[in-house]
């Protein structure tokens, strides 16, 4: 039972500290949609999404009204399309069926236009990856991801090389909106199968036919808690963050289990991720600054982020046996007011962000760079990030936006949760010869654990 104090605390978290359920994401397996005809497959995909997800938005809105907890996004994630379209092709047709279904049921995004090529790719995989620019640029709500590495397989550098060009092509195809297409494409190492967050959400091959996954976010709540203890040492501060994460997770679990019950499907996981927004008071950077850093990006930032990430995970795991996804702290530059300010001030660079990704939930996220950098430089950035994930046996990712007609110091306005992206500098020295070697970086020695 909740005490009166806990109820009042939760109300304050929602009212003044930007606590929200960032997303309820319905995960759907599409293996039963596969046929020998691309037309039939696309039709079956559309039918299943509409049949199982038609009430998702209404249930989300009802729960937000009943419990007073904002539910910001309603989303669907499906089986990687490269797998279900392999027998019949028709990847673009499937993307359009996904988009039509998403639009019809009123959800915000649909993920799973994805491929898993961490060790190597088939001809079908290559065809699929080549379809990504058209599929994403000609749809409104479809999100895409490609896994190019893992601790067990190493890094598929041939795929890494290809993805640099794919990202640039997608950015130019969506030039009129600042290259926003690239914001709907993620390149992964060690992706998880139950991630509710876009653009990387997909229904993994070991997932059930349907499940409801929830992503909860509360950077403002954690920042407020940290500010109450200006004299606490770091051990004590870690305990404060852990207890705060516990409370946030309980609120999210309540919504998740109830949403799953009303949909008539199993509850999957709750992802407790400090996913920021451009709102004032909803910033991971501001938590780190409240811990004692003058500005995020300065020396000590990686250590502070490591402690924050660990405490958040411990609090979540203590509160629920269903914690999963990518739980921890996200650092998407364009979506975090404090990160944006740090880039503008020059404290936060891509190199520093890369170091921070070694200890946080994901990777280099929502970073704008000049469009005229070579595709090989984008590939090299992806390779560096995958190396961190591969060696540390963690999920890392790159969501990078080559901003058409923009240079360092300019900004790209995406609006909504995607925010404002300051265009960041990259190293001018070439990585092209390294990237052109292609092949595969072998799995590290500690992957041999059997």
C-alpha positions, -999 to +999 in steps of 0.1 A: +000+000+000+011+035-007+014+059+023+000+095+021+036+108+019+044+086-011+012+098-028+020+135-022+056+129-034+044+113-066+020+142-073+048+166-068+070+146-092+044+148-119+033+184-113+067+201-107+095+178-118+084+164-152+079+128-141+062+109-170+058+076-187+077+084-218+062+056-238+040+025-237+053+003-266+034-027-279+059-053-291+045-075-319+060-106-336+053-106-373+066-141-382+031-153-387+027-126-415+053-142-437+041-154-471+056-160-506+041-128-519+052-093-509+017-080-513+003-107-490+030-102-464+024-064-463-013-069-460-009-093-432+015-069-414-011-041-417-039-064-404-020-076-374-008-042-362-043-027-366-060-057-349-037-059-318-028-022-314-060-004-323-068+004-286-033+013-275-038+051-278-072+050-261-059+029-232-029+051-228-051+082-227-075+066-203-047+056-179-031+090-180-065+105-170-072+080-143-038+080-126-027+116-134+006+104-149+014+118-183+020+091-210+039+110-237+041+085-265+023+054-277+044+032-300+046-002-316+077-023-323+078-052-347+100-081-357+130-069-377+116-065-412+147-079-429+137-113-414+100-113-423+106-099-458+134-123-467+113-148-485+093-124-506+112-091-507+089-061-508+106-043-480+093-009-491+058-023-493+061-035-457+074-001-445+044+015-461+020-010-445+036-003-412+032+035-417-004+032-428-012+011-398+006+035-374-012+065-389-046+047-387-044+038-351-029+071-341+004+060-325+035+083-325+061+059-340+065+023-352+099+006-349+114-025-364+124-016-399+156-033-388+184-057-397+207-078-376+241-082-394+266-081-366+286-111-380+277-109-417+250-101-441+230-121-467+220-108-501+186-101-486+201-081-458+221-060-483+189-054-503+171-044-471+198-020-459+198-003-493+161+002-490+163+021-457+167+057-471+136+053-493+116+035-466+123+061-439+122+092-461+088+084-477+070+074-445+061+095-415+063+072-385+086+043-394+119+041-375+148+019-385+178+003-368+208-019-379+229-040-356+265-041-369+283-056-339+282-076-307+305-090-281+299-125-294+303-117-331+327-088-332+321-058-355+309-062-391+330-034-406+316-040-441+282-031-427+297-002-408+312+012-440+278+009-458+259+026-430+280+058-432+267+063-468+231+052-459+230+079-431+242+106-455+217+096-482+188+096-457+198+130-445+198+145-480+165+129-488+150+147-458+169+179-464+138+201-463+133+191-426+169+194-415+179+158-423+154+145-398+153+111-415+187+104-399+171+109-365+149+079-372+178+055-378+201+040-352+232+018-357+237-006-328+262-029-311+246-054-287+210-042-292+184-055-267+153-072-278+128-054-255+138-018-258+107+005-258+125+036-270+127+048-306+143+048-330+159+015-319+129-004-307+122-038-323+105-071-313+134-095-308+132-130-321+130-145-286+101-122-276+065-135-274+038-129-300+028-097-282+040-078-250+036-044-235+069-026-226+070+007-207+097+034-207+096+057-176+116+089-174+123+113-146+155+134-149+138+163-132+128+142-102+164+129-097+178+165-101+154+177-075+164+149-051+201+156-056+197+193-049+182+186-015+215+171-004+242+197-012+266+184+015+262+147+010+292+127+001+290+105-031+281+073-012+252+091+004+242+107-029+242+074-046+217+061-020+195+092-026+194+085-064+187+048-059+157+055-036+144+081-061+147+057-090+128+031-069+098+055-065+098+063-102+099+026-112+069+018-089+048+045-107+058+032-141+051-005-132+016+004-121+009+019-156+026-009-174+008-038-158-026-020-161-020-012-198-011-048-205-041-061-186-065-039-206-049-049-239-052-085-229-015-093-235+015-101-212+035-073-195+071-073-208+095-050-191+098-016-175+127+005-188+138+031-163+157+055-184+165+090-176+155+101-210+155+139-211+135+164-231+142+200-242+121+213-213+137+233-186+141+210-155+141+177-175+178+173-182+204+146-174+231+173-177+215+193-150+216+163-126+254+160-132+257+197-126+237+195-094+262+168-083+289+194-084+301+199-120+302+235-131+291+224-166+286+189-181+316+179-202+342+191-178+366+168-160+347+145-137+317+142-160+323+105-169+327+096-132+295+114-122+276+098-150+289+063-141+276+068-105+243+081-117+237+053-142+246+026-116+223+041-089+194+044-113+197+007-123+200-004-087+169+015-077+149+001-106+159-035-100+150-031-063+115-019-073+105-044-099+114-079-112+106-068-147+133-042-153+148-045-187+154-026-219+182+000-217+175+012-181+199+039-170+208+074-182+204+086-218+225+115-232+208+126-265+223+160-272+194+176-290+168+164-265+186+177-234+186+214-226+218+211-205+236+192-231+227+217-258+240+245-236+273+226-229+278+222-267+272+259-272+297+268-245+323+244-259+326+221-229+309+191-245+325+176-276+320+144-295+352+130-280+339+137-244+305+122-253+322+091-266+339+087-232+306+092-214+290+064-235+313+039-219+293+042-187+258+052-196+228+034-212+234+038-249+257+059-271+262+089-293+226+100-297+209+129-316+242+145-326+243+169-356+274+172-377+282+191-409+268+174-440+300+178-459+320+154-437+329+122-456+308+091-452+339+073-440+341+097-410+305+088-400+315+051-403+345+056-382+324+073-355+301+042-356+331+019-354+345+036-323+312+034-306+307-002-315+342-010-301+331+004-267+300-017-267+318-049-279+347-047-254+324-037-225+296-061-233+270-034-233+246-017-257+260+012-276+245+030-306+249+060-329+222+083-341+240+110-360+225+136-383+246+151-411+228+184-413+223+196-449+237+231-456+249+235-420+283+240-405+298+239-370+281+264-348+248+264-367+217+247-352+190+224-366+155+227-351+135+195-351+108+204-326+090+183-301+109+157-282+137+158-308+146+193-298+174+215-312+208+201-324+239+223-324+261+212-352+293+197-336+328+196-349+345+163-359+381+156-365+393+166-400+419+139-404+408+110-426+397+075-415+389+064-451+417+040-456+409+022-423+371+020-431+378+008-467+395-023-453+360-036-445+359-072-432+352-080-396+369-070-363+369-103-345+351-108-312+372-100-281+389-129-262+365-126-233+335-135-256+347-171-253+329-180-221+314-214-228 
